[in-house]
Structure formats: structure tokens, C-alpha cells
Amino acid sequence: MNKTPLKAQHLLVFVAVAVLFFAWGAWLMRSTEVEPVANLQQWRDVLLQPLAEDELMLREVQAVAPGELWLEPRLDGARLVYRAPLEGEEGEWSLEAELKLSAEQRDSLMTAQGLKAGDSEQALGQSLVDQMAGFSIASLNLSAPQALASDRLAASLGQPRLTLELAEGQAWVYPQWGLTVHLQGDEVELLHAVPRKAFRATR
């Protein structure tokens, strides 16, 4: 007569153990889940994707990150770059975008600023930033905050299509965005992006 209550007690113990087991498993999965990089999907949509299609302009970069134009009078040719801090939940990123200029435009800027090859770089005024808002971007660098784990970037962008071993570190390649991610150990150092057509030409 006591067998049925005993079986019921055993069943209740079994159910309780099963519930605890599945609850523990669910907690373990949540605790080991890699958190994506905050803001990276937004930057991919408004910066990386338009650049991959060779349609990113300075005004669109300005809208994401207000900054300054710098003229670099290098020996191998002047560069005009836009630099800005980019706030993310992980800390401050550094953005640098090179503008697409003809040789004549580069020479004209050098002359206007009174610079020659080899001189120190020079910040340009806000009025010039506004004048050049419609210029295209040739390449984009995003320097990551310190101690940004590479698996968090993979959780944001997916696994790379190609992995390259470098003299120092490793590179993850995402050809769909013309993007190369430079890693040092297990940490992200730099995201370098160019238009897909330029990216293919260098491969």
C-alpha cells in the first residue's frame, strides 16, 4: 500500500533533479556566451559597408565622429586624413580616414599650406573640413581600445573567410567589407578597410 506514494516521491525527486540540471546548463551557457562588440554592427552599416561599395564620403564619417583634417607631407606623397575619437562602450576607439585626392589636389593643398615634403603634419581648419565634406574616403582605420578580445569581434562580424599569419600577430580577412583585422595575440589592434575593388587588386 505504500508503494504508490514511494514511487511518487521518487518521481518528484527525479523531476526536481532534472529541473536543477537544465537550469544549471542554461546558466552555464549564458555565462560562457561571448558578448559582441557594442556599436560595431552600427559602424559596419554606416562606415564599412558604404566604403566597401566605394560610396563613403567625409560628411558621413563626420556624422558618426566629429574630428579634424590633417595634412601629412610625406616623402612618398602627401596624405590628407580625417582623425576623430569614436566612443564605444568598450572605451575610446581612434578613427583615421584617408581622403581620395588627385596628385594636383595634393600639390595644391601643400602649396596653400606652405608645406614641402618631409615637413611635420599640420591640422587644417574647420572651414576646409566643411568644404571637403563631399570628398570620397579611400581607406579607413579603426584602432581598438586596449584589451579587446578577438572572440568578441568574431561574435559581431562572424568568422573571417581567411586567416593570415604575420611576422607579428595575425590578420583576419573579411573580403565582403574590404576589411582586414589585425590581431596581437588574442586581442584586436586595428581594423583596416578599403573599397572592395581596391581590396581585390591587392590580393
Residue pairs with C-beta under 8 A, 6 or more apart in sequence:
34 149
34 151
34 152
34 154
34 155
35 152
35 155
36 152
36 155
36 156
37 88
37 90
37 148
37 152
37 153
37 155
37 156
38 88
38 89
38 90
39 88
39 89
40 88
40 153
40 156
40 157
41 156
43 64
43 86
43 142
44 156
44 157
44 177
46 60
46 63
46 64
47 56
47 60
47 61
47 64
47 140
47 193
48 140
48 177
48 178
48 179
48 193
49 177
50 56
50 60
51 137
51 139
51 140
51 177
51 178
51 193
51 194
51 195
52 176
52 177
52 178
52 179
52 193
52 195
52 196
52 199
53 195
53 196
54 136
54 195
54 196
54 197
55 136
56 136
56 137
56 140
57 133
57 134
57 135
57 136
57 137
58 82
58 97
58 99
58 129
58 132
58 133
58 134
58 135
58 136
58 137
59 133
59 134
61 67
61 82
61 84
61 95
61 97
61 137
61 140
62 82
62 84
62 129
62 133
64 86
64 95
65 84
65 85
65 86
65 95
66 84
67 82
67 83
67 84
67 85
67 95
68 82
68 83
68 84
68 123
68 124
68 126
68 129
69 80
69 81
69 82
69 99
69 123
69 124
69 128
69 129
69 132
70 80
70 81
70 82
70 83
70 121
70 122
70 123
70 124
71 78
71 79
71 80
71 109
71 110
71 113
71 115
71 121
71 122
71 124
72 78
72 79
72 80
72 81
72 121
73 110
73 115
73 116
73 117
73 118
73 119
73 120
73 121
73 122
74 117
74 118
75 117
75 118
77 103
77 106
78 106
78 107
78 109
78 110
78 115
78 117
79 98
80 98
80 99
80 101
80 106
80 109
80 132
81 96
81 97
81 98
81 99
82 95
82 96
82 97
82 98
82 99
82 129
82 137
83 94
83 95
83 96
84 95
85 92
85 93
85 94
85 95
86 92
86 93
86 94
86 95
86 142
87 93
88 145
90 144
90 145
90 148
91 145
91 146
92 145
93 142
93 143
93 144
93 145
94 141
94 142
94 143
95 140
95 141
95 142
95 143
96 140
96 141
96 143
97 137
97 139
97 140
97 141
98 137
98 138
98 139
98 140
99 132
99 135
99 136
99 137
99 138
100 135
100 136
100 137
100 138
101 109
101 135
110 116
110 117
113 122
113 124
115 122
138 194
138 195
138 198
139 192
139 193
139 194
139 198
140 191
140 192
140 193
140 194
141 190
141 191
141 192
141 193
142 190
142 191
142 193
143 189
143 190
144 187
144 188
144 189
144 190
144 191
146 187
147 187
148 187
148 188
149 186
149 187
149 188
150 172
150 181
150 183
150 186
150 187
150 188
151 186
153 172
153 181
153 188
154 160
154 172
157 174
157 179
157 181
158 174
160 172
160 173
160 174
160 181
161 173
161 174
161 175
161 176
162 172
162 173
162 175
163 170
163 171
163 172
163 173
164 170
164 171
164 173
166 182
168 184
169 182
169 183
169 184
169 185
169 189
170 182
170 183
171 180
171 181
171 182
171 183
172 180
172 181
172 183
173 179
173 180
173 181
174 180
174 181
175 196
175 199
175 200
175 203
176 196
177 193
177 196
178 193
178 194
178 195
178 196
178 198
178 199
179 191
179 192
179 193
180 191
180 192
180 193
181 188
181 190
181 191
181 192
182 188
182 189
182 190
182 191
182 192
183 189
194 202
